[in-house]
Amino acid sequence: MPNSKSDIDVQKFADHHVITQPNPLRKVLRRMADDDIDDPVARAEKALADMSGEFKQWMDIEVGRLAAAHAAAVKAGFTKPARDELFRAAHDIKGDSATFGFPSAGAVAESLCRIIEHAPDLARVPTDLIVHHINAIQAIVHQHTKLDTISMSNELSRRLRGVADEYLAHVNRDRPEHLEAVMAPSIAPAD
């Protein structure tokens, strides 16, 4: 809805004009008393803290879903639906892991997503490469309780990413559009 000329404030100066439009959001703004301080960030952090006891259980469910998607893909072959479900399961872990306290699992899941996305033929990917990614995610989620396992998780995710990148660079050597994506830095959060 255009403003009428009378709603616009124009201040004229020798070398410029300042035009101020009315803010239509002022009508929906609610003023709070000074003693009634509401901190939405603090409320969100408290809600996350209240739910944090469930994060491990949620990650266990996501890891089970990933293992089931892989088992189904191995059994039925890497058809488009099987490949898509495997990708979605890995992608969900990548997205949820940092919030749920498992950033190393997210880094491994991102590496697995890259394999699924950039391998020319998923059926030709060495079986161990996919299995090692899934096993690493399971181990990180199930053993993520001690400080020494956290540093080991970080090293494991780094090495798996290196092996995956080396494989993808090799199989995509004749596909420059994929090579560029393969060589891009990780976007998954790290510890």
Phi, psi and omega in degrees: 000119181292147178278148175281158182300331182287341179278347184265132179259125179240121176254127183257132176236170184300321185245001179195169176238145174246119181252124180242124177266154176290150180265110182291345180284344179301331181292334183256358180285136179249124179278138179250149175292151182301328181277353179253074183269118178253123179249099183297329178294317179296320177298318179295318179296322178294318178298318177297317179296321179295327181271350189301335177296338181268350185300317180299317179296318179296319178294323176300319179296315180296320178294319176298320178296320178296314179297319179294320179296321179293315179300319179294321180292321178294319182290315185266350187094163183275065175290168179302313178298321180292318179296317180297318180293321177297317178297313181299319180296315179294319181295321178296320177296317178304316182285325185271336192299318181294317179298322183273001176092021182230059185298329178294324176296325178295321179295319178292318179296323177296318178299318178295319177301319180296320177298311182298319183285323190251352177287129181299325180217105184299330179293340181263358176292135178307127183308318182298328182297315178289315181299318179298322177297313181295316178298321179296316178299315179299315181296318180298316182290319184280335184248015187279041184248346184242148181299322181293329178285335178293313179293325177294322178299317180297316179295318178299314180295322179296315181292318178298319178299319179298315179295316180298316180297319179297316179298312182295323177297321180292310185285344180253015184302336179257011181233080187301329180295329177277326179301320179299317179291322180296322184276356179291148180292161180295145174251355178286139179294146178251165178296000000 
